[in-house]
Amino acid sequence: MNDTSSRSHCVAVLKLTVLEGGAVRTSRLQFFDLMGSERFVGQNAAHDSTQSAKATMGGWEGIFSNISLMALYSCIELASQNRRKKNPKPDKSMIGMLLTKLLAGSLMGSALTGMITCVSQSPRNGDETYLSLGYGNTMSKLLNKAEPQPAKPIDVLLAAAQKKHAEAAAVVAKGVLGKYQAARAAQVKAFAHECSVLESLKAA
């Protein structure tokens, strides 16, 4: 359907940290640009349909993207059911994949969550449009009660951030195999930035 698609989700996160007296309130704005589901047969197939989807990189990308979207769909259904039952407890399925783990805060708790669904008017894409609208309809069942995040003492937050930074730095210094080394190094930078922000607020 789209042979130039990156077949990936795009995530942007903005954190707003405000000092209120001796306490800090942190809010997050998460923007997710989700890719569309992939078709593997028919005229809208996004890869060479003469080959198995498992035989090409694009096919594998489509498979894993579809799995992540299915996992998110299941989590939205579960979260909306928990809301109706007034059961705010998280479910282990919420962290089954990276996408649902990143979105867990928007599916549970006090987040204000919205979704914009992009569809095609072309008759050729009727099936995809129908499925997209169904996905959006399921999302509309998720009725979170938005509330401001609680403010926490800045000294407590700074001590916790410094501890996490030291622990992550120790792991990186010791060495981690493969891709996990890069992930740990990113954690060190994130915790260092958090410490820097809190120290700047405390000195203000």
C-alpha positions as CSV (number, residue, x, y, z in Angstrom):
1,M,0.0,0.0,0.0
2,N,2.9,2.3,0.8
3,D,6.2,1.1,-0.6
4,T,8.1,4.1,0.8
5,S,6.9,3.6,4.4
6,S,9.6,3.4,7.1
7,R,7.4,0.6,8.7
8,S,8.1,2.0,12.1
9,H,6.5,4.0,14.9
10,C,7.7,7.5,15.7
11,V,7.8,8.5,19.4
12,A,8.4,12.0,20.8
13,V,8.4,12.7,24.6
14,L,8.4,16.2,26.2
15,K,8.9,16.5,29.9
16,L,7.8,19.6,31.8
17,T,9.4,20.0,35.3
18,V,8.1,22.9,37.5
19,L,9.4,23.9,41.0
20,E,6.6,24.7,43.4
21,G,8.1,25.8,46.7
22,G,10.3,22.9,47.8
23,A,8.5,20.4,45.6
24,V,8.7,19.4,42.0
25,R,5.9,18.5,39.6
26,T,6.7,16.7,36.4
27,S,4.4,16.2,33.5
28,R,4.9,14.3,30.2
29,L,3.6,14.9,26.7
30,Q,3.9,11.8,24.6
31,F,3.3,11.9,20.9
32,F,3.1,8.6,19.0
33,D,2.9,8.4,15.2
34,L,1.8,4.8,14.7
35,M,2.4,3.1,11.4
36,G,-0.5,1.4,9.6
37,S,-0.9,-2.3,9.6
38,E,0.7,-4.3,6.8
39,R,-1.1,-6.4,4.2
40,F,0.9,-9.4,2.9
41,V,-1.4,-10.5,0.0
42,G,-3.6,-8.7,-2.5
43,Q,-3.1,-5.5,-4.4
44,N,-2.3,-3.5,-1.3
45,A,0.6,-5.7,-0.2
46,A,3.6,-3.5,0.8
47,H,6.3,-6.0,-0.2
48,D,7.0,-8.4,-3.0
49,S,4.0,-10.8,-2.6
50,T,5.7,-13.4,-4.9
51,Q,8.0,-14.2,-1.9
52,S,7.2,-15.3,1.6
53,A,6.9,-12.3,4.1
54,K,9.6,-14.1,6.1
55,A,12.0,-14.0,3.2
56,T,12.4,-10.2,3.1
57,M,13.4,-7.6,5.6
58,G,10.3,-5.5,4.7
59,G,8.2,-8.6,5.4
60,W,9.7,-9.1,8.8
61,E,9.3,-5.4,9.6
62,G,5.6,-5.7,8.7
63,I,5.1,-8.8,10.8
64,F,6.6,-7.2,13.9
65,S,4.7,-3.9,13.3
66,N,1.4,-5.8,13.0
67,I,2.2,-7.7,16.3
68,S,2.9,-4.5,18.1
69,L,-0.4,-2.9,16.9
70,M,-2.3,-6.1,17.9
71,A,-0.8,-5.9,21.4
72,L,-1.7,-2.3,21.7
73,Y,-5.3,-3.1,20.6
74,S,-5.5,-5.8,23.3
75,C,-4.2,-3.4,25.9
76,I,-6.7,-0.7,25.0
77,E,-9.5,-3.2,25.3
78,L,-8.2,-4.4,28.7
79,A,-7.7,-0.9,30.0
80,S,-11.2,0.2,29.0
81,Q,-12.6,-2.9,30.7
82,N,-10.7,-2.1,33.9
83,R,-12.0,1.4,33.8
84,R,-15.6,0.2,33.6
85,K,-14.9,-2.2,36.5
86,K,-13.2,0.7,38.4
87,N,-10.1,-1.5,38.6
88,P,-7.0,0.7,38.2
89,K,-4.6,-2.1,38.8
90,P,-2.1,-2.6,35.9
91,D,-2.0,-5.9,34.0
92,K,1.2,-7.7,33.0
93,S,0.1,-7.7,29.4
94,M,0.6,-3.9,29.4
95,I,4.4,-4.4,29.3
96,G,4.4,-7.3,26.8
97,M,6.0,-5.2,24.1
98,L,8.1,-2.1,23.9
99,L,5.2,-0.1,22.3
100,T,2.7,-1.0,25.0
101,K,5.3,-0.4,27.7
102,L,5.9,3.1,26.4
103,L,2.2,3.8,26.2
104,A,1.3,2.2,29.5
105,G,1.1,5.6,31.2
106,S,-1.4,6.8,28.6
107,L,-3.5,3.7,29.0
108,M,-3.7,3.6,32.8
109,G,-3.6,6.2,35.6
110,S,-4.6,9.8,35.1
111,A,-3.4,10.6,31.6
112,L,-5.4,12.6,29.1
113,T,-5.2,10.5,26.0
114,G,-6.5,11.2,22.5
115,M,-6.1,9.6,19.1
116,I,-6.3,10.9,15.5
117,T,-7.1,8.3,12.9
118,C,-6.0,8.9,9.3
119,V,-8.0,7.1,6.6
120,S,-8.1,6.9,2.8
121,Q,-11.1,7.8,0.7
122,S,-10.0,5.5,-2.1
123,P,-12.4,2.5,-2.7
124,R,-9.3,0.4,-3.2
125,N,-8.3,1.0,0.5
126,G,-11.8,0.3,1.9
127,D,-10.7,-2.6,4.0
128,E,-7.9,-0.7,5.6
129,T,-10.1,2.3,6.2
130,Y,-12.7,0.1,7.9
131,L,-10.1,-1.5,10.2
132,S,-8.6,1.9,11.1
133,L,-12.0,3.2,12.0
134,G,-12.6,0.1,14.2
135,Y,-9.3,0.7,15.9
136,G,-10.2,4.3,16.6
137,N,-13.6,3.3,17.9
138,T,-11.9,0.9,20.4
139,M,-9.6,3.7,21.5
140,S,-12.7,5.9,22.2
141,K,-13.8,3.5,24.9
142,L,-10.7,4.4,26.9
143,L,-12.1,7.1,29.3
144,N,-9.3,8.2,31.6
145,K,-9.9,10.7,34.4
146,A,-7.2,13.3,33.9
147,E,-5.6,14.7,37.0
148,P,-2.4,16.7,37.7
149,Q,0.7,14.8,38.7
150,P,1.5,15.0,42.4
151,A,4.4,17.3,43.5
152,K,7.3,15.6,45.3
153,P,10.1,17.0,47.5
154,I,13.0,18.1,45.3
155,D,15.6,16.6,47.6
156,V,14.0,13.2,47.5
157,L,13.8,13.3,43.7
158,L,17.4,14.5,43.3
159,A,18.8,11.7,45.6
160,A,16.8,9.1,43.7
161,A,18.1,10.4,40.3
162,Q,21.7,10.5,41.6
163,K,21.4,6.9,42.9
164,K,20.0,5.6,39.5
165,H,22.7,7.5,37.6
166,A,25.4,5.9,39.7
167,E,24.0,2.4,39.4
168,A,23.6,2.8,35.6
169,A,27.1,4.2,35.2
170,A,28.6,1.3,37.2
171,V,26.9,-1.2,34.9
172,V,28.2,0.6,31.8
173,A,31.7,0.7,33.3
174,K,31.6,-3.0,34.0
175,G,30.4,-3.7,30.4
176,V,27.3,-5.1,28.9
177,L,27.0,-7.3,25.8
178,G,25.6,-6.2,22.5
179,K,22.7,-3.8,22.1
180,Y,22.2,-3.6,25.9
181,Q,25.4,-1.6,26.2
182,A,23.9,1.2,24.1
183,A,20.7,1.1,26.1
184,R,22.5,1.4,29.4
185,A,24.7,4.2,28.1
186,A,21.5,6.0,27.1
187,Q,20.1,5.5,30.6
188,V,23.3,7.1,32.0
189,K,22.7,10.2,29.8
190,A,19.1,10.4,30.8
191,F,19.7,10.2,34.5
192,A,22.6,12.7,34.2
193,H,20.2,15.1,32.4
194,E,17.5,14.6,35.1
195,C,20.1,15.3,37.8
196,S,21.2,18.5,36.0
197,V,17.6,19.7,35.7
198,L,16.9,19.1,39.4
199,E,20.1,20.7,40.5
200,S,19.3,23.8,38.4
201,L,15.9,24.0,40.0
202,K,17.2,23.6,43.4
203,A,19.8,26.4,42.9
204,A,17.2,28.7,41.4
